[in-house]
């Protein structure tokens, strides 16, 4: 047993030394780094180096409070940091950044699963499938700045991509197919703002072009193109985003989903509240029509802390257009899982 212990200790020594070398490499002050290597390899530390190392550590400690204050400021100013609205937050072009939430919901239950999707367009009526009401859902999303100071202004051009999938993972009878995947590339011209509006601080305005589709053949093909505007405001831990959009008209023969804007809507309101490490989001969409054309949806998201860098995630949706294939289908869904990125 003692022999095994000595062998284990002998094998772990190189790993320990490597870890200590990495610690030394991370020291920024030359004198402090040299003293670290001397201690690691058994060389005596010169008094002047030890004193210099001590002074450097003391200096670093004195500088910690401003850094913490800066981090707190960045965290509080979520829109500015996420969209690089201030020069202090600017990063290089094509640097990937969070956009919409990134999450995995192992369980997402619907009170009405869309087993026979249909559209008024010719050739867009599907046969009924034996689908489960419970499935998994996940979403990936990112954006990147691709041009700065467009036409000599403060506006920046961003590109973004979002993909969400609904997976019939519990449906062994149908070989666990992906029921629906939506692809959403877009480009946005973002302009920073800074003025008061009814007690709120305006942060940005944007205008973009958006394509959304499910990449499928008839009879399940669904797609549309939009021009989307946005005005975003902040107040303390609250943020509000108003996003009206206009559908780019298609010919009758090319239109997979006529009157989709009368179901999914012509705009949305996004309200986010961050309290402690909890993030609450309300997303409402509406057709902006009355009578029988008054339709839309409501979605509530709650992200709560679990582990470092990981949040628990609850999502509740009710209305039309949870996905492209469900654009004219009304349902209520509840999903639970984890998230890596949330609305800010």
N, C-alpha and C positions, 0 to 999 in steps of 0.2 A: 504493500500500500504506500509506504514512504517513497519507494522508488517511483511509483506512478505519479505521486505528488510532485517529486523533483522534476520528472519529465514534463509534466504539465506546466510547471513554473518556467522551465527552460524554454518551452515553446511560446509562452506568452511574453517573454522578455522582449523579443524583437517587436511585437505589436505595441508593447508599452513604450519602447523607445521611439517607434515611428509616431505614435500619438504625441509624445513630448516634442519631437522634431516639428510636427505640424503646429503645436502650440507656439514654439519659438518663431516659426515662419510668420505667424500672424501678428507679431509685435512690430509696430511701426517705427519706434525709435531705435536708431542704430545701436546706441550704447546698451539699451535694455535687451535688444535681441542678442548681442554678443555675450552679455552676461548670462543669458539663458543657456546658450550653447556651452559656455564654460562650465556651468553647473551640471549640464547633462553629461559632459564627457570628462568630468572630474578635474578640470583645470581650476586653479584658484582665481577667484574674482578680484580684480584690482579694486582698491578702495574707491578710486575716482569713478570707476565704472559702476560700482554698486551704488555710489551716491547719485550718479547721473540717472541710473535706473529708477532709484527711489524718487528722484525729482520728477522723472517722466510720469511715473505712476500717480504721484500726487497731482501733477498738472492735468493728467487725464481725468482724475476724479473731480477736479475743480470744473472741468468743461462738461461734465455729464448733465447737469441741470438744463443748460440751454438746449442740448440735443434732445432731451426728453420733451421739453416744451415744444420744439420744432415738430417732433413726431406727433404729439397730441394735436397740434394745429393741423397737420396734414390729415390726420384721422378724422377730425371734425369737419374738414372741408373736403368731403368726398368727391363732389362733382369736379372741383378744381383739379384734384389729384388724378382722377380717372380720365379726364379729358384734357389734361395739361393746359388749363386755361390761364395759368400764371407762368412766367418764365422760370420760376424756381422749380416747377414741376415738370419742365420740358425734358423729354428723352429723345434719343435718336430716332430717325425714321425707321419704319418697319419693325419697331419693338412691339412684341405682342403684349396686349393688356386685356384685363377682364372687360366684358361687355354685358351680356345678360347672365342670369344665374347658371351655374354649372352644378348639376345634381344627378343623383341616382335614386329613384324611388322603386325599391324591390316590389312593393305592393301599391297598385293604384286601382281602386275599385270604382266601377261605374254602375249607376242604378239602371242605365239603359245602354247596352253595347250596340253599336251600329253594325248589325250583322248583314244588312243588305244595302250598302251605300247606293245612292241614286243622285242624279242631277237632271234637270229639265233638258239639258243638251242632248241631241240625238246620239244614241249609242253609248250612253253613260249610265245604264242601269245594270247593276251587278247582281249575280245570283246570291241567295242567302247562304251564309257560312255558319258553321257551328262554333261560334266564338265564346270564350269565357268572359265573364264580367270582370274578373281580376286579371291584371297583367302588370308588367313592369314598364317603367318609363324612365328615360334619361335624356339629358340635354347637355350639349357642349356649345360654347360660345366664346368668341374672342374678337378683338379689333386691333387695328394697327394704323398709326399715322403714316400716310404715304406722300404727303406734300405739305410744306409749311408756307405761311405768309402768301397765300394764293393771290395773284394779281396785286402784290404789294400791300395787302391788307393784313389784319390779324387773324384772318380765317385760315383754318387748317383743313386739309382733305383727309378723311379717314375711310378705310375699308373695313368691313366687318363680315363675319360669317357665323351663323347659328344653325345647329342641327339638333332635332329632337326626334326620338323614336319611341314607339309603343310596341312592346314585345309580348306576345302571347306565350310567355315562358312556361306557364302552368298548363298549357294546352298540348298534352302529349298526343292526343288523337289526330292533331293536324301537324305534327312534327315541330311544334313550338315556333311558328312563323313570326316574323316581324309584320304586324298588322299595318303599321303606317310609319313612315319616316318623312319628315319635312326638311327641306333644304332652303336656306334663306341667306343668300349673299346680298350685300348692300354697300352703297357708297354715300358718304355724308360730308357736306361742307359745314364745319362748325365754327361759329363766331362767338368769342367771349363777350359777356355783358357784365355790367356792374352798376346797377341803379336800383333804388327802392321801388317796390310796387305793393301798395297796401300792407306795408310792414314786412314784406318778404324781399329778399335780395335776389335779383335776377342774376343768373350765372352764365347762361349760354342760350343761343338760338341756332338751329340747324335746318338744313334743307337737304334731302337725300332722295335717292332712287333705290327701290327695293324690289327684289324678285323672290317669290315664294312658290314652291312647288313640291310635289311628292315624287316626281321622277318616274311615274308609272305609265303604263300603256292603257288604252281603252279596255274596259269601261271605267277604270279607276283613276284615270288621269285627272289631276286638279292643279291649277296654277293661276297666278295673277301677278301683275306688276303695278307698283304704286309709286307716287311721289309723296314723300312724308315730310312734314314740317314738325318742328319741336321747339318749345319754350320751357326751360328748366329754371326752377327757383329753389332757394333754400331759406330755412329759418331755424336756427338751433339744430336740433336733432331731426328735423323734418326736411324732406325734399319733395317737390311736386314737379311732375313733367306732363305737359299738355302736348298731345301728338295727333293733330288732324292729318288725314291723308286723302288722296285723290287717286282713284283707279285709272290706269292707262287703258283706254278703251281698246277692245279687240273685235275682230270681225266675228259675226255669228258662228261661222264655221270653225273658228279657232278658239272660241270661248268654251272652256271646260265646265265653268261654273257660273251661269248667268245670275245676275243680281247678288253676287256674293257679298257686296257691301251692305245689302239689306239684312244680312244675317250676322256676319262677323263685325260689321260696323264701318263707320267712316272716321273714326278717331278713338283715342283712348286717353284715360286719365290714370297716371301712375303716382301713387302716394306712398312714400317710404318713411318709416319712423325707426330710428335706432335708439334703443334704451339699454344701457349697459352693453352686454354682449348679445342681446336679442335684437333681431331685425324683423319688423312687421311690414308687409307690403300689401297694398290694395291696388288692383288693376281692374278698371271698369271700361268696357267698350260699348258703343251704342251706334245704331244706324242713323241717328239724328232724323228720324221720321216718326210720324204718329200713326195711330190706328193699327191695322194688321201688320204694317211694316216696322212697328216699334219693337226691335229685337236687339240683342246684344249678349253680353256675358259679364260675369263678375268672378274674379279670382283673388283668393287670399293666400298669402304665403307667410310662414313663420319659420325663421331660422334661429335655433337656440344652441348654446355652446355644448360641445361634447368633449372633444380632444383638441389639442393644439392644431390649428389649421383646418379643423373639421367641425361642421355644424350638423345637428339634427335638423330635419326639414319636413314640414307638413304643408301640403298644398291642397286647397279646396277650390274646385271650379264648378260653376253652374251657368248654363246658357248654351249658346250656339258657337260653333267654330273652335272646339278644343284642339282640333287638328284640321288640315286641309280636307281630308276625306269626310270629316264631320261638319263641314262648313254650314250645312243646312239641317243639322241634326241636333236636337236639344237633349242635354243630359246633365247629370250632376256627378262629379268625380271627387274622390278623396284619396290622396296618395301620401305615403310616409317613407322617409329614407334619410339620406345624408347629402350635404352640399359642400362644395369646395369654394364656390364663389356665390355671393348673394347680391341683390340690388343694394345700392348705397344711396 
